[in-house]
Amino acid sequence: MSHQAQARRAGPAYWISRSIILFVYAFAIACIVILAIAFFLQLFNANQTAPFVDWVYRAARRIMQPFRGIFPSVEGEQGSVFDVSMLFAMFMYGLLALGLQALIAWIDRKIASLRYEAMWRPATTPARDPDVVTIPAAAPAPPPAVPSVTSPPPSPPASSAEPPSERR
């Protein structure tokens, strides 16, 4: 069965988890791209009066809010800035996306296993039908039909030295 055919029959929990994962990755990738552009614009001392540079710096300021000031920025010659906090923020947004994806996948697997168990667990014990024969799982081996001969048959007893024709 192909993955596409399996995905068509999936329940709503699968589609909800897929949508959440896609949203998380889209958000993380957008944040990482904006932070990377802002990092290189600061590194090369871009003109802050340009509309694109201003927009990128404003967006990066919002995204960098939880990470601002963790590491000191290194200022170079002619106004360039090497912002280690921005690199750390890119790394953390990537880890956040991977962690949320792993959490959602774990929850999805738990839901699927509960559904699988519920599907194969009998609801009630069925009544015994007298016409149905059940075979136990570990049935004893049946006894052999013909006994095996392990020794030769016994010889007749020798009572006298006379031949059997003369005895009466």
C-alpha positions as CSV (number, residue, x, y, z in Angstrom):
1,M,0.0,0.0,0.0
2,S,1.4,3.3,-1.0
3,H,1.8,6.3,1.4
4,Q,-0.7,8.3,-0.6
5,A,-3.4,5.6,-0.4
6,Q,-2.8,5.3,3.4
7,A,-3.0,9.1,3.8
8,R,-6.4,9.2,2.1
9,R,-7.9,6.9,4.7
10,A,-6.3,8.6,7.7
11,G,-8.5,10.1,10.3
12,P,-8.9,13.7,11.3
13,A,-6.2,13.4,14.0
14,Y,-3.7,12.7,11.3
15,W,-4.7,15.7,9.2
16,I,-4.7,18.0,12.3
17,S,-1.2,16.8,13.3
18,R,0.1,17.2,9.7
19,S,-1.3,20.8,9.6
20,I,0.2,21.7,12.9
21,I,3.6,20.3,11.9
22,L,3.5,22.2,8.6
23,F,2.5,25.4,10.4
24,V,5.4,25.0,12.9
25,Y,7.9,24.4,10.1
26,A,6.6,27.3,8.0
27,F,6.9,29.6,11.1
28,A,10.4,28.4,12.0
29,I,11.7,28.6,8.4
30,A,10.3,32.2,8.0
31,C,11.9,33.2,11.3
32,I,15.3,31.6,10.3
33,V,15.2,33.3,6.9
34,I,14.4,36.7,8.3
35,L,17.1,36.3,11.0
36,A,19.7,35.2,8.4
37,I,18.9,38.2,6.2
38,A,19.2,40.5,9.1
39,F,22.4,38.9,10.2
40,F,24.1,39.4,6.8
41,L,22.7,42.9,6.5
42,Q,24.2,43.8,9.9
43,L,27.4,42.0,9.0
44,F,27.9,44.0,5.8
45,N,26.6,47.3,7.4
46,A,23.6,47.8,5.1
47,N,22.0,51.2,4.8
48,Q,19.2,51.4,7.4
49,T,17.3,54.0,5.5
50,A,16.5,51.6,2.7
51,P,12.9,50.3,3.0
52,F,13.7,46.6,2.7
53,V,16.6,46.8,5.3
54,D,14.3,48.8,7.6
55,W,11.5,46.1,7.3
56,V,14.0,43.3,7.9
57,Y,15.4,44.9,11.0
58,R,11.9,45.6,12.4
59,A,10.8,42.0,11.8
60,A,14.1,40.6,13.2
61,R,13.6,42.8,16.3
62,R,10.3,41.1,17.0
63,I,11.6,37.6,16.4
64,M,14.8,38.3,18.5
65,Q,12.9,39.5,21.5
66,P,13.4,36.3,23.7
67,F,17.1,36.1,22.7
68,R,18.2,39.7,22.9
69,G,21.3,40.2,25.0
70,I,22.2,36.6,25.6
71,F,25.6,37.0,24.0
72,P,27.5,40.3,23.3
73,S,27.6,41.6,19.8
74,V,31.0,42.1,18.2
75,E,31.3,45.4,16.4
76,G,33.8,45.5,13.5
77,E,35.3,48.2,11.4
78,Q,33.1,50.6,9.5
79,G,30.0,49.8,11.5
80,S,29.6,46.1,10.7
81,V,28.1,43.9,13.6
82,F,28.6,40.2,14.3
83,D,25.5,39.3,16.4
84,V,26.0,35.9,18.0
85,S,22.6,36.2,19.7
86,M,21.0,36.2,16.2
87,L,22.9,33.0,15.3
88,F,21.8,31.4,18.5
89,A,18.2,32.4,17.8
90,M,18.3,30.8,14.4
91,F,19.6,27.6,16.0
92,M,16.9,27.7,18.7
93,Y,14.1,28.2,16.2
94,G,15.3,25.2,14.3
95,L,15.4,23.1,17.5
96,L,12.0,24.3,18.5
97,A,10.5,23.2,15.2
98,L,12.2,19.8,15.5
99,G,11.1,19.4,19.1
100,L,7.5,20.3,18.4
101,Q,7.4,17.9,15.4
102,A,8.7,15.1,17.6
103,L,6.1,15.8,20.3
104,I,3.3,15.9,17.8
105,A,4.5,12.7,16.1
106,W,4.6,11.0,19.6
107,I,1.1,12.1,20.4
108,D,-0.1,10.9,16.9
109,R,1.5,7.5,17.5
110,K,-0.2,7.2,20.9
111,I,-3.6,8.0,19.4
112,A,-3.0,5.5,16.6
113,S,-2.0,2.8,19.0
114,L,-5.1,3.4,21.2
115,R,-7.3,3.2,18.1
116,Y,-5.5,0.0,17.0
117,E,-6.0,-1.6,20.4
118,A,-9.6,-0.6,20.5
119,M,-10.2,-2.0,17.0
120,W,-8.8,-5.5,17.9
121,R,-10.1,-5.7,21.5
122,P,-13.3,-7.7,21.7
123,A,-16.2,-5.6,23.0
124,T,-17.7,-8.5,25.1
125,T,-17.0,-12.2,25.5
126,P,-19.1,-14.0,22.8
127,A,-21.6,-16.7,24.0
128,R,-20.4,-20.2,23.3
129,D,-22.1,-21.9,20.4
130,P,-22.6,-25.6,20.9
131,D,-21.8,-26.3,17.3
132,V,-18.4,-24.6,17.4
133,V,-15.4,-26.6,18.4
134,T,-12.5,-24.6,19.9
135,I,-9.0,-26.0,19.7
136,P,-6.8,-25.1,22.6
137,A,-3.5,-23.3,21.7
138,A,-1.3,-26.0,23.2
139,A,-3.2,-29.3,22.6
140,P,-1.5,-32.5,23.8
141,A,-0.2,-34.9,21.2
142,P,-2.6,-37.8,20.5
143,P,-1.4,-41.3,21.6
144,P,0.0,-43.5,18.8
145,A,-2.6,-45.6,17.1
146,V,-0.4,-48.8,16.9
147,P,1.8,-49.6,19.8
148,S,5.4,-49.8,18.9
149,V,7.2,-53.2,19.5
150,T,10.4,-52.8,21.4
151,S,11.1,-56.4,22.3
152,P,10.5,-59.7,20.5
153,P,7.4,-61.7,21.4
154,P,7.8,-64.1,24.4
155,S,8.8,-67.7,23.6
156,P,6.5,-70.6,24.7
157,P,7.4,-72.2,28.0
158,A,9.5,-75.5,27.8
159,S,7.9,-78.0,30.2
160,S,9.3,-81.3,29.1
161,A,11.7,-82.9,26.7
162,E,9.0,-84.7,24.8
163,P,8.0,-83.5,21.5
164,P,4.7,-81.7,21.4
165,S,3.0,-84.4,19.3
166,E,3.5,-87.1,22.0
167,R,2.1,-85.0,24.9
168,R,-1.5,-85.6,26.0
